[in-house]
Protein backbone atom coordinates (compact mmCIF):
# COMPACT_ATOMS: atom_id res chain seq x y z
CA UNK A 1 0.00 0.00 0.00
CA UNK A 2 1.36 3.41 -1.00
CA UNK A 3 1.76 5.85 1.89
CA UNK A 4 1.75 9.60 1.18
CA UNK A 5 4.16 11.42 3.49
CA UNK A 6 5.37 14.91 4.30
CA UNK A 7 9.14 14.66 4.76
CA UNK A 8 10.95 17.55 6.44
CA UNK A 9 14.69 17.60 5.77
CA UNK A 10 16.87 19.64 8.14
CA UNK A 11 20.46 20.18 7.02
CA UNK A 12 23.33 22.40 8.09
CA UNK A 13 23.65 23.94 4.61
CA UNK A 14 22.99 23.26 0.94
CA UNK A 15 26.47 23.60 -0.52
CA UNK A 16 28.21 21.26 -2.96
CA UNK A 17 28.60 18.06 -0.92
CA UNK A 18 27.71 14.38 -0.93
CA UNK A 19 24.96 14.55 1.70
CA UNK A 20 23.42 17.56 -0.03
CA UNK A 21 23.43 15.68 -3.32
CA UNK A 22 21.67 12.66 -1.80
CA UNK A 23 19.03 14.95 -0.25
CA UNK A 24 18.48 16.57 -3.66
CA UNK A 25 18.07 13.20 -5.36
CA UNK A 26 15.58 12.03 -2.74
CA UNK A 27 13.50 15.18 -3.20
CA UNK A 28 13.52 14.60 -6.96
CA UNK A 29 12.57 10.94 -6.71
CA UNK A 30 9.24 9.70 -7.97
CA UNK A 31 7.88 9.03 -4.49
CA UNK A 32 4.45 9.80 -2.98
CA UNK A 33 6.05 12.40 -0.73
CA UNK A 34 5.90 16.14 -0.16
CA UNK A 35 9.39 17.37 0.67
CA UNK A 36 10.27 20.51 2.66
CA UNK A 37 13.87 21.53 3.40
CA UNK A 38 15.19 23.70 6.24
CA UNK A 39 18.80 24.86 5.86
CA UNK A 40 20.28 26.05 9.15
CA UNK A 41 22.56 28.40 7.20
CA UNK A 42 21.90 29.47 3.60
CA UNK A 43 20.58 28.25 0.24
CA UNK A 44 24.00 27.28 -1.12
CA UNK A 45 24.13 25.43 -4.43
CA UNK A 46 21.13 23.16 -3.99
CA UNK A 47 18.59 25.61 -2.56
CA UNK A 48 17.66 27.15 -5.94
CA UNK A 49 17.78 23.72 -7.62
CA UNK A 50 15.36 22.30 -5.06
CA UNK A 51 13.00 25.25 -5.47
CA UNK A 52 13.04 24.73 -9.25
CA UNK A 53 11.69 21.25 -8.58
CA UNK A 54 8.87 22.58 -6.42
CA UNK A 55 10.48 21.86 -3.04
CA UNK A 56 9.93 24.54 -0.40
CA UNK A 57 13.28 25.68 1.04
CA UNK A 58 13.50 27.65 4.30
CA UNK A 59 16.75 29.18 5.61
CA UNK A 60 17.70 30.26 9.14
CA UNK A 61 21.10 31.90 8.38
CA UNK A 62 22.45 30.50 11.63
CA UNK A 63 26.08 31.31 12.49
CA UNK A 64 27.82 28.18 13.75
CA UNK A 65 30.57 30.34 15.25
CA UNK A 66 28.02 32.20 17.38
CA UNK A 67 25.36 29.64 18.35
CA UNK A 68 22.00 31.07 19.34
CA UNK A 69 19.94 29.02 21.83
CA UNK A 70 16.77 30.55 20.38
CA UNK A 71 17.30 28.52 17.20
CA UNK A 72 15.71 25.51 18.93
CA UNK A 73 12.60 27.58 19.71
CA UNK A 74 12.43 28.85 16.13
CA UNK A 75 12.86 25.33 14.76
CA UNK A 76 10.12 23.92 17.01
CA UNK A 77 7.69 26.56 15.73
CA UNK A 78 8.63 25.89 12.10
CA UNK A 79 8.34 22.13 12.50
CA UNK A 80 4.91 22.40 14.10
CA UNK A 81 3.71 24.69 11.29
CA UNK A 82 4.88 22.17 8.67
CA UNK A 83 3.49 19.19 10.61
CA UNK A 84 5.71 16.55 8.98
CA UNK A 85 5.19 12.80 9.16
CA UNK A 86 8.96 12.31 9.16
CA UNK A 87 11.98 14.50 9.95
CA UNK A 88 15.18 13.51 8.17
CA UNK A 89 18.23 15.40 9.46
CA UNK A 90 21.61 15.55 7.73
CA UNK A 91 25.04 15.79 9.39
CA UNK A 92 26.01 16.34 13.01
CA UNK A 93 24.83 19.90 13.75
CA UNK A 94 21.48 19.33 12.06
CA UNK A 95 21.15 15.96 13.77
CA UNK A 96 21.57 17.67 17.14
CA UNK A 97 19.56 20.85 16.63
CA UNK A 98 16.97 19.39 14.28
CA UNK A 99 16.68 16.24 16.36
CA UNK A 100 16.05 18.09 19.64
CA UNK A 101 13.61 20.52 18.02
CA UNK A 102 11.69 17.70 16.31
CA UNK A 103 11.53 15.77 19.57
CA UNK A 104 9.99 18.74 21.40
CA UNK A 105 7.70 19.43 18.43
CA UNK A 106 6.22 15.98 18.94
CA UNK A 107 7.43 14.34 15.71
CA UNK A 108 7.20 10.57 16.04
CA UNK A 109 9.68 9.61 13.32
CA UNK A 110 13.10 11.27 13.39
CA UNK A 111 16.00 9.95 11.30
CA UNK A 112 19.60 11.10 11.49
CA UNK A 113 22.03 10.85 8.59
CA UNK A 114 25.83 10.67 8.94
CA UNK A 115 28.35 10.78 6.08
CA UNK A 116 31.63 10.97 8.03
CA UNK A 117 33.74 7.93 8.78
CA UNK A 118 36.47 9.30 11.04
CA UNK A 119 35.85 11.20 14.27
CA UNK A 120 39.49 12.04 14.88
CA UNK A 121 41.04 15.49 15.37
CA UNK A 122 42.52 16.54 12.03
CA UNK A 123 39.59 15.13 10.10
CA UNK A 124 36.89 17.18 11.85
CA UNK A 125 36.80 20.46 13.73
CA UNK A 126 36.86 20.13 17.52
CA UNK A 127 33.40 21.69 17.78
CA UNK A 128 32.05 19.14 15.30
CA UNK A 129 33.58 16.30 17.31
CA UNK A 130 31.94 17.72 20.44
CA UNK A 131 28.55 17.89 18.68
CA UNK A 132 28.98 14.29 17.53
CA UNK A 133 29.72 13.16 21.10
CA UNK A 134 26.53 14.85 22.33
CA UNK A 135 24.62 13.12 19.53
CA UNK A 136 26.07 9.79 20.65
CA UNK A 137 24.56 10.32 24.10
CA UNK A 138 21.18 11.24 22.60
CA UNK A 139 21.12 8.52 19.94
CA UNK A 140 19.23 6.11 22.20
CA UNK A 141 16.48 8.69 22.82
CA UNK A 142 15.84 10.96 19.83
CA UNK A 143 16.23 9.19 16.46
CA UNK A 144 14.18 6.25 15.24
CA UNK A 145 17.26 5.26 13.24
CA UNK A 146 20.70 6.64 12.42
CA UNK A 147 21.45 6.18 8.72
CA UNK A 148 25.03 5.71 7.52
CA UNK A 149 26.19 5.55 3.92
CA UNK A 150 29.09 3.24 4.77
CA UNK A 151 29.78 0.23 6.99
CA UNK A 152 33.08 1.78 8.10
CA UNK A 153 31.24 4.91 9.29
CA UNK A 154 28.68 2.85 11.22
CA UNK A 155 31.41 0.85 12.97
CA UNK A 156 33.35 3.99 13.92
CA UNK A 157 30.28 5.66 15.42
CA UNK A 158 29.16 2.60 17.35
CA UNK A 159 32.64 2.54 18.92
CA UNK A 160 32.13 6.22 19.80
CA UNK A 161 28.93 5.42 21.70
CA UNK A 162 26.10 5.60 19.18
CA UNK A 163 23.26 3.17 19.89
CA UNK A 164 24.08 0.18 17.68
CA UNK A 165 20.45 -0.94 17.70
CA UNK A 166 19.47 2.27 15.92
CA UNK A 167 22.24 2.22 13.29
CA UNK A 168 21.48 1.13 9.72
CA UNK A 169 23.25 1.38 6.35
CA UNK A 170 21.84 2.87 3.16
CA UNK A 171 24.58 3.10 0.56
CA UNK A 172 24.66 6.07 -1.78
CA UNK A 173 23.00 5.45 -5.14
CA UNK A 174 23.90 6.66 -8.63
CA UNK A 175 22.10 7.37 -11.88
CA UNK A 176 23.28 4.82 -14.41
CA UNK A 177 21.81 7.04 -17.11
CA UNK A 178 23.87 10.05 -16.11
CA UNK A 179 26.99 8.01 -15.34
CA UNK A 180 27.30 5.72 -18.34
CA UNK A 181 29.83 4.75 -21.01
CA UNK A 182 30.05 7.65 -23.45
CA UNK A 183 32.89 7.54 -25.99
CA UNK A 184 31.69 10.74 -27.67
CA UNK A 185 32.09 12.92 -24.53
CA UNK A 186 35.47 11.30 -23.89
CA UNK A 187 36.72 12.20 -27.34
CA UNK A 188 35.37 15.76 -27.05
CA UNK A 189 37.22 16.35 -23.77
CA UNK A 190 40.44 14.87 -25.15
CA UNK A 191 40.18 17.30 -28.04
CA UNK A 192 39.51 20.18 -25.63
CA UNK A 193 42.69 19.34 -23.71
CA UNK A 194 44.72 18.56 -26.88
CA UNK A 195 45.23 14.99 -25.79
CA UNK A 196 45.85 12.23 -28.33
CA UNK A 197 43.38 9.36 -28.49
CA UNK A 198 46.23 6.98 -27.63
CA UNK A 199 47.38 8.89 -24.53
CA UNK A 200 46.91 6.90 -21.33
CA UNK A 201 45.16 9.14 -18.83
CA UNK A 202 45.09 8.78 -15.05
CA UNK A 203 42.56 10.87 -13.16
CA UNK A 204 41.41 11.87 -9.71
CA UNK A 205 38.28 13.87 -8.90
CA UNK A 206 38.43 15.40 -5.43
CA UNK A 207 38.70 18.81 -3.75
CA UNK A 208 42.08 19.97 -2.49
CA UNK A 209 42.44 19.01 1.17
CA UNK A 210 45.21 17.16 3.06
CA UNK A 211 42.95 14.13 3.65
CA UNK A 212 42.42 13.74 -0.11
CA UNK A 213 46.05 12.72 -0.51
CA UNK A 214 47.05 14.70 -3.61
CA UNK A 215 50.66 14.87 -2.49
CA UNK A 216 50.79 11.07 -2.07
CA UNK A 217 49.42 10.73 -5.59
CA UNK A 218 52.08 13.07 -6.99
CA UNK A 219 54.81 11.04 -5.25
CA UNK A 220 53.31 7.87 -6.72
CA UNK A 221 53.19 9.38 -10.20
CA UNK A 222 56.87 10.29 -9.92
CA UNK A 223 57.66 6.62 -9.24
CA UNK A 224 55.51 5.56 -12.21
CA UNK A 225 57.27 8.06 -14.47
CA UNK A 226 60.74 6.96 -13.30
CA UNK A 227 59.80 3.37 -14.16
CA UNK A 228 59.39 4.43 -17.79
CA UNK A 229 55.57 4.26 -17.89
CA UNK A 230 54.15 7.16 -19.90
CA UNK A 231 50.86 8.82 -18.97
CA UNK A 232 48.93 12.04 -18.64
CA UNK A 233 47.02 12.95 -15.47
CA UNK A 234 43.80 14.95 -15.00
CA UNK A 235 43.04 16.38 -11.55
CA UNK A 236 39.59 17.90 -10.92
CA UNK A 237 38.11 19.59 -7.87
CA UNK A 238 37.82 22.73 -5.80
CA UNK A 239 41.19 24.58 -5.55
CA UNK A 240 42.78 22.20 -8.05
CA UNK A 241 44.48 24.88 -10.14
CA UNK A 242 47.88 26.46 -10.70
CA UNK A 243 47.04 29.25 -8.24
CA UNK A 244 47.25 26.62 -5.49
CA UNK A 245 50.88 27.29 -4.58
CA UNK A 246 51.46 24.11 -2.58
CA UNK A 247 50.07 21.88 -5.32
CA UNK A 248 51.78 23.81 -8.12
CA UNK A 249 55.15 23.73 -6.35
CA UNK A 250 54.93 19.99 -5.81
CA UNK A 251 54.17 19.38 -9.50
CA UNK A 252 56.87 21.76 -10.73
CA UNK A 253 59.52 20.19 -8.46
CA UNK A 254 58.82 16.83 -10.10
CA UNK A 255 58.67 18.27 -13.64
CA UNK A 256 55.00 17.41 -14.08
CA UNK A 257 53.78 20.72 -15.46
CA UNK A 258 53.32 19.30 -18.99
CA UNK A 259 51.91 15.95 -17.91
CA UNK A 260 49.32 16.98 -15.30
CA UNK A 261 46.18 19.00 -16.07
CA UNK A 262 44.60 20.96 -13.22
CA UNK A 263 40.98 21.55 -14.19
CA UNK A 264 39.56 23.02 -10.96
CA UNK A 265 35.82 22.46 -10.40
CA UNK A 266 33.93 20.98 -13.36
CA UNK A 267 30.27 20.25 -13.94
CA UNK A 268 30.92 17.54 -16.55
CA UNK A 269 32.09 14.80 -14.18
CA UNK A 270 30.60 11.97 -16.33
CA UNK A 271 32.72 13.24 -19.24
CA UNK A 272 35.79 13.32 -16.98
CA UNK A 273 35.18 9.74 -15.87
CA UNK A 274 34.78 8.61 -19.48
CA UNK A 275 37.92 10.42 -20.62
CA UNK A 276 40.30 8.94 -18.07
CA UNK A 277 41.49 5.34 -18.38
CA UNK A 278 42.09 4.80 -14.66
CA UNK A 279 40.71 6.63 -11.63
CA UNK A 280 43.03 6.79 -8.62
CA UNK A 281 41.79 7.67 -5.13
CA UNK A 282 44.75 8.48 -2.81
CA UNK A 283 42.68 9.66 0.20
CA UNK A 284 43.76 9.09 3.79
CA UNK A 285 40.16 8.98 5.03
CA UNK A 286 36.73 8.57 3.42
CA UNK A 287 33.35 7.12 4.35
CA UNK A 288 31.78 6.14 1.04
CA UNK A 289 33.85 7.64 -1.80
CA UNK A 290 31.30 8.65 -4.43
CA UNK A 291 33.93 9.15 -7.12
CA UNK A 292 34.72 5.42 -7.21
CA UNK A 293 31.12 4.54 -8.05
CA UNK A 294 30.89 7.39 -10.56
CA UNK A 295 34.05 6.22 -12.33
CA UNK A 296 33.04 2.55 -12.30
CA UNK A 297 29.55 3.36 -13.61
CA UNK A 298 31.33 4.89 -16.63
CA UNK A 299 33.32 1.69 -17.09
CA UNK A 300 36.52 3.15 -15.65
CA UNK A 301 38.51 0.81 -13.36
CA UNK A 302 39.89 2.21 -10.09
CA UNK A 303 42.91 2.09 -7.82
CA UNK A 304 42.11 3.22 -4.28
CA UNK A 305 43.61 3.43 -0.84
CA UNK A 306 41.92 1.20 1.72
CA UNK A 307 39.72 3.87 3.26
CA UNK A 308 36.08 3.74 4.30
CA UNK A 309 34.09 1.37 2.13
CA UNK A 310 36.43 1.66 -0.87
CA UNK A 311 37.37 -2.04 -0.84
CA UNK A 312 33.69 -3.04 -0.73
CA UNK A 313 32.82 -0.68 -3.58
CA UNK A 314 35.61 -1.88 -5.86
CA UNK A 315 35.41 -5.57 -4.99
CA UNK A 316 37.51 -7.54 -7.49
CA UNK A 317 37.18 -4.96 -10.27
CA UNK A 318 40.24 -2.89 -9.31
CA UNK A 319 43.10 -2.47 -6.87
CA UNK A 320 43.21 -1.58 -3.14
CA UNK A 321 46.40 -0.35 -1.42
CA UNK A 322 47.27 0.93 2.09
CA UNK A 323 46.74 4.64 2.64
CA UNK A 324 49.72 7.03 2.94
CA UNK A 325 51.86 4.62 0.91
CA UNK A 326 52.98 6.21 -2.35
CA UNK A 327 55.06 3.17 -3.30
CA UNK A 328 52.13 0.75 -3.09
CA UNK A 329 49.94 3.24 -4.94
CA UNK A 330 52.52 3.48 -7.72
CA UNK A 331 52.85 -0.31 -8.05
CA UNK A 332 49.10 -0.75 -8.52
CA UNK A 333 48.95 2.09 -11.05
CA UNK A 334 51.73 0.40 -13.01
CA UNK A 335 49.95 -2.98 -12.87
CA UNK A 336 46.74 -1.40 -14.13
CA UNK A 337 48.38 0.48 -17.00
CA UNK A 338 50.40 -2.56 -18.07
CA UNK A 339 47.22 -4.64 -18.15
CA UNK A 340 45.51 -2.05 -20.31
CA UNK A 341 48.45 -2.02 -22.72
CA UNK A 342 49.32 -5.73 -22.87
CA UNK A 343 46.00 -7.46 -22.20
CA UNK A 344 43.19 -5.36 -23.72
CA UNK A 345 40.74 -8.28 -23.53
CA UNK A 346 41.16 -8.60 -19.75
CA UNK A 347 41.00 -4.80 -19.41
CA UNK A 348 37.70 -4.63 -21.29
CA UNK A 349 36.25 -7.37 -19.08
CA UNK A 350 37.34 -5.33 -16.05
CA UNK A 351 35.58 -2.25 -17.45
CA UNK A 352 32.35 -4.19 -17.94
CA UNK A 353 32.56 -5.69 -14.44
CA UNK A 354 33.15 -2.25 -12.91
CA UNK A 355 29.91 -0.87 -14.30
CA UNK A 356 28.02 -4.08 -13.51
CA UNK A 357 29.05 -3.90 -9.84
CA UNK A 358 27.61 -0.39 -9.50
CA UNK A 359 24.44 -1.52 -11.29
CA UNK A 360 23.98 -4.47 -8.92
CA UNK A 361 24.82 -2.74 -5.63
CA UNK A 362 24.56 1.04 -5.94
CA UNK A 363 21.73 1.89 -8.31
CA UNK A 364 20.00 5.14 -7.36
CA UNK A 365 16.51 3.59 -7.40
CA UNK A 366 17.66 1.00 -4.87
CA UNK A 367 18.89 3.75 -2.51
CA UNK A 368 15.64 5.70 -2.86
CA UNK A 369 13.49 2.64 -2.14
CA UNK A 370 15.48 1.92 1.04
CA UNK A 371 14.96 5.46 2.35
CA UNK A 372 11.23 5.20 1.62
CA UNK A 373 10.98 1.83 3.37
CA UNK A 374 12.85 3.31 6.35
CA UNK A 375 10.47 6.28 6.55
CA UNK A 376 7.34 4.12 6.28
CA UNK A 377 8.17 1.19 8.54
Secondary structure, DSSP 8 states (H G I E B T S, - for coil): ----EEEEEEES--SSSHHHHHHHHHHHSS-SEEEEEEESS--TTHHHHHHHTT-EEEE----SSS--THHHHHHHHHHHHHT-SEEEEESHHHHHHHHHHHHHTT-S-EEEEE-----SBTTB-HHHHHHHHHHHHHTTTS-SEEEES-HHHHHHHHHTT--TTTEEE----B-TTTSS--HHHHHHHHHHTT--TT--EEEEE--S-GGG-HHHHHHHHHHHHHTT---EEEEESTT-STT-HHHHHHHHHTT-TTTEEE--S-S-HHHHHHH-SEEEE--S--SS-HHHHHHHHTT--EEEES-TTHHHHHTTSSEEE-TT-HHHHHHHHHHHHHHHHH-HHHHHHHHHHHHHHHHHH-BHHHHHHHHHHHHH-
